[in-house]
């Protein structure tokens, strides 16, 4: 649920979310959260997903400095490990994937407000012309002249408008997401052939961070964790492949930054008991999921939940107020009616 309608926006403007957050915090005595971001970029980039604009991101960081204690994720993890008390309004800021716009747009704002954050890196795309498969899907759909196509394993699609194209992107990404990498690569090649689109040489060069950018941020308050090498759904690959993705990404980060890499994020938030064991045995001290839940004192260090920051300032306030989590069981119940 995202605040976009006039009535919902009014609830925000009249201070309802702030009031709800205050009352909830007094009742629960704690509202510790890890926030999840992906990209910070202007609205005019069609290849960007899970995005917040630089203007909204600055408003959010300024807001968090007023209402929260912003703590580095590794410090929070150490306090949890030691059983130490955590300030009731603690917030950690995290980014997944390691997009270049984190450096170009988010980093200057983080520096301006002296704000710590953690970026989880997909190491295989750093300084590589390759990039995430879903970015290739978006590029293909938005740059083809084909308006109708059918692919076995993906279905039939018709694109008459820009709106149709974005709906097709969402559908194809959803269909491909849970497939093993080999099947996904085969279908992606079929898609590019059917749409008569070629991915440009060097396509990924300006999508992911470089090690120079990462090192600069590392020296100025931004920490880095591992997010595998190629971002597979770890529960959809063999345990041997999952172990390689996890351990190699950790090793690459440590070799380039020359400091321990102790933080891990499960791609797409997917994990299993075996995956958690591999992450623990690899030497990480904690791991984060995409489960939308608050952090409590006895939280499992390798199953830490995160709250989505959402696409705008209002959605952040909504999610951070606790209203989203409190309404979820009610909405789920009503949805089953």
C-alpha positions in Angstrom: 0.0 0.0 0.0 1.6 3.3 -1.1 0.2 6.7 -0.4 -0.6 8.2 -3.8 -4.4 9.0 -3.6 -5.5 12.5 -2.4 -7.1 11.1 0.7 -4.0 9.2 1.7 -1.8 12.2 1.0 -4.1 14.2 3.2 -3.5 11.8 6.1 0.2 12.4 5.8 -0.1 16.2 5.5 -2.3 16.6 8.5 0.3 14.7 10.6 -1.6 11.4 11.1 1.5 9.3 10.2 3.7 11.2 12.7 1.0 10.8 15.4 0.6 7.1 14.7 4.3 6.6 14.8 4.7 8.4 18.1 1.8 6.5 19.8 3.1 3.2 18.4 6.6 3.8 19.6 5.4 4.6 23.1 3.3 1.5 23.3 5.9 -0.9 21.9 8.9 1.0 23.4 10.9 0.2 20.3 10.8 0.9 16.6 14.1 -0.2 15.3 14.2 -0.6 11.5 16.6 -1.4 8.6 15.5 0.5 5.5 15.8 -1.0 2.0 16.6 1.1 -1.0 17.8 0.2 -4.5 18.3 3.2 -6.7 18.3 7.0 -6.3 17.9 8.6 -9.7 15.8 11.2 -11.6 12.5 10.1 -12.9 13.5 10.3 -16.6 15.6 7.1 -16.7 13.3 4.4 -18.1 15.8 1.6 -17.1 15.6 2.4 -13.5 13.4 0.3 -11.1 12.7 0.5 -7.4 13.7 4.2 -7.6 13.4 7.3 -5.4 14.4 10.7 -6.8 17.3 12.6 -5.4 14.9 15.3 -4.1 12.8 12.8 -2.2 15.9 11.0 -0.9 17.3 14.2 0.6 13.9 14.9 2.2 14.0 11.4 3.7 17.5 11.7 5.0 16.8 15.0 6.6 13.6 13.6 8.1 15.4 10.6 9.5 18.0 12.9 11.2 15.1 14.6 13.0 13.2 11.6 14.2 15.7 8.7 14.3 19.1 7.6 15.5 20.9 6.5 12.2 23.3 3.7 12.9 25.7 1.7 10.7 24.3 -1.8 10.1 27.5 -3.5 11.4 27.2 -1.5 14.6 23.6 -2.7 15.0 24.6 -6.3 14.3 27.3 -6.1 16.9 24.9 -4.7 19.5 22.4 -7.5 18.7 25.2 -10.1 19.0 26.3 -8.8 22.4 22.7 -8.4 23.7 23.3 -4.7 24.2 20.4 -2.2 24.4 19.5 -0.5 21.1 18.0 3.1 21.1 14.3 2.8 20.4 14.4 5.0 17.3 17.4 3.3 15.6 17.4 3.2 11.8 19.9 1.7 9.4 20.0 2.6 5.7 20.8 -0.1 3.1 21.0 -0.3 -0.7 20.9 -3.5 -2.7 22.7 -4.4 -5.9 25.4 -1.6 -6.2 24.0 0.7 -8.8 26.1 3.6 -10.0 23.4 6.1 -9.2 24.1 5.2 -5.5 27.4 7.1 -6.0 26.1 9.8 -8.3 23.0 10.8 -6.5 22.7 9.1 -3.0 26.3 9.5 -1.9 26.5 13.3 -2.0 23.4 13.5 0.1 24.7 11.0 2.6 27.9 13.0 2.9 26.0 16.3 3.2 24.2 14.9 6.2 27.1 12.8 7.5 24.9 9.7 7.3 26.1 6.1 7.4 24.7 3.6 5.0 25.5 0.1 3.7 25.5 -1.0 0.0 25.3 -4.7 -0.8 27.3 -5.3 -4.0 26.6 -7.8 -6.8 30.3 -8.2 -7.5 30.1 -9.8 -11.0 28.8 -6.6 -12.6 31.4 -4.2 -11.1 33.5 -2.8 -13.9 31.8 -5.2 -16.3 29.9 -4.5 -19.6 27.4 -7.1 -18.4 24.5 -6.3 -16.1 21.3 -7.6 -14.4 19.0 -9.7 -16.6 15.9 -7.7 -15.7 17.6 -4.5 -16.9 18.2 -6.2 -20.2 14.5 -7.1 -20.4 13.5 -3.5 -19.8 15.9 -2.3 -22.5 14.6 -4.8 -25.0 10.9 -4.1 -24.4 11.4 -0.3 -24.5 13.5 -0.4 -27.6 11.8 -2.8 -29.9 9.6 -2.0 -32.9 7.7 -5.3 -32.5 4.3 -4.8 -31.0 3.0 -8.4 -30.8 5.1 -11.5 -29.9 4.8 -15.0 -28.5 7.6 -17.0 -26.8 7.1 -20.5 -25.6 7.6 -20.4 -21.8 6.8 -16.7 -21.5 3.5 -16.3 -23.3 1.8 -14.0 -25.7 2.2 -10.2 -25.5 0.7 -7.2 -27.3 2.2 -3.7 -26.8 0.2 -0.8 -28.2 1.2 1.9 -25.8 4.0 2.8 -23.4 1.8 1.7 -20.6 1.4 -1.7 -22.3 5.2 -2.0 -22.5 5.7 -1.5 -18.8 3.0 -4.0 -18.0 4.8 -6.5 -20.3 8.1 -5.8 -18.5 6.5 -6.6 -15.2 4.9 -9.7 -16.5 8.1 -11.1 -18.1 10.3 -10.2 -15.1 7.8 -12.0 -12.8 7.8 -15.1 -15.1 11.6 -15.2 -15.3 12.4 -14.4 -11.7 12.1 -17.8 -10.2 13.8 -19.8 -13.0 17.2 -21.3 -12.7 19.9 -19.2 -14.4 20.3 -21.5 -17.4 16.6 -21.5 -18.3 16.5 -17.7 -17.7 19.4 -17.1 -20.0 17.8 -19.2 -22.8 14.5 -17.4 -22.6 16.2 -14.0 -22.5 18.1 -14.9 -25.7 14.8 -15.9 -27.3 13.2 -12.7 -26.2 16.0 -10.6 -27.7 15.8 -12.5 -31.0 12.0 -12.2 -31.2 12.1 -8.5 -30.5 15.0 -8.0 -32.9 17.0 -6.1 -30.2 20.7 -6.3 -29.6 22.1 -5.3 -26.2 24.7 -2.6 -27.0 28.4 -3.3 -26.4 29.4 -1.8 -23.0 25.7 -1.7 -22.0 26.5 -2.3 -18.4 29.4 0.1 -18.1 27.3 2.9 -16.6 24.9 0.8 -14.5 27.0 -0.6 -11.7 29.6 1.0 -9.4 33.3 0.9 -10.1 35.9 0.0 -7.5 37.2 3.5 -7.5 33.7 4.8 -6.5 33.3 2.0 -4.0 36.7 2.8 -2.3 35.9 6.5 -2.1 32.6 5.8 -0.4 34.2 3.2 1.9 36.6 5.9 3.1 33.6 8.3 3.8 31.1 6.5 5.9 29.6 4.0 3.5 30.1 0.3 4.3 29.8 -2.6 1.9 28.3 -6.0 2.1 28.1 -8.9 -0.3 25.0 -9.7 -2.5 26.5 -12.6 -4.4 28.3 -12.5 -7.8 25.5 -12.6 -10.3 22.4 -12.1 -8.1 20.7 -15.6 -8.6 17.8 -16.7 -6.4 19.9 -18.8 -4.1 17.2 -21.3 -3.4 16.9 -22.0 -7.2 20.5 -23.1 -7.7 22.5 -26.0 -6.4 24.1 -25.6 -2.9 27.5 -25.7 -4.5 26.7 -22.9 -6.8 25.1 -20.9 -4.0 28.2 -21.4 -1.9 30.4 -20.1 -4.7 28.2 -17.1 -5.2 28.3 -16.3 -1.5 31.9 -16.9 -0.8 33.4 -15.5 -4.0 31.5 -12.2 -3.6 32.8 -11.9 0.0 36.4 -12.6 -1.2 36.3 -10.1 -4.0 35.1 -7.3 -1.8 37.7 -8.0 0.8 40.5 -8.1 -1.8 39.5 -4.8 -3.3 38.7 -2.9 -0.1 41.3 -4.7 2.1 38.9 -4.8 5.0 36.6 -7.7 6.3 33.3 -8.1 4.6 30.9 -9.1 7.3 27.4 -8.2 6.0 25.3 -10.2 3.5 21.9 -9.6 1.7 20.0 -12.5 0.2 19.1 -11.7 -3.5 15.4 -11.0 -3.7 15.3 -11.8 0.0 15.1 -15.6 -0.7 16.8 -18.1 1.6 16.5 -21.5 3.1 18.0 -23.3 6.1 20.9 -24.5 4.0 21.6 -21.1 2.5 21.6 -19.5 6.0 24.1 -22.1 7.1 26.4 -21.4 4.2 26.3 -17.7 4.9 27.1 -18.2 8.5 29.9 -20.6 7.8 31.4 -18.2 5.2 32.2 -15.8 8.0 29.5 -13.2 7.8 28.2 -11.7 11.1 24.7 -11.0 9.9 22.4 -11.2 6.9 19.4 -9.2 5.8 16.2 -10.4 4.1 13.3 -8.5 2.5 10.8 -9.6 5.2 9.1 -6.3 6.3 9.5 -6.5 10.0 11.0 -4.5 12.9 14.3 -5.4 14.6 13.9 -6.7 18.2 16.5 -7.4 20.8 16.6 -11.1 20.2 16.3 -10.9 16.4 18.0 -13.7 14.5 21.2 -12.2 13.1 21.0 -14.0 9.8 17.3 -13.3 9.2 17.1 -9.6 9.8 14.0 -8.0 8.3 14.0 -4.7 6.3 11.3 -2.1 5.6 11.1 -0.9 2.0 11.7 2.8 1.8 9.2 2.9 -1.1 9.2 5.2 -4.1 8.8 8.6 -2.4 9.0 10.5 0.8 5.4 9.9 1.8 5.7 6.1 1.4 8.8 6.1 3.6 6.9 7.9 6.4 4.0 5.5 5.9 6.2 2.4 6.2 8.3 3.8 9.0 5.3 4.8 11.0 4.4 1.1 11.5 0.9 1.5 10.0 1.9 -0.7 7.0 2.9 -3.6 9.2 -0.1 -3.2 11.5 -2.6 -3.1 8.6 -1.1 -6.0 6.7 -2.9 -8.8 8.7 -6.2 -7.0 8.4 -5.8 -6.4 4.6 -4.7 -10.0 4.1 -7.8 -11.2 6.0 -10.1 -9.0 4.0 -8.4 -10.2 0.8 -9.3 -13.8 1.6 -13.0 -12.9 2.0 
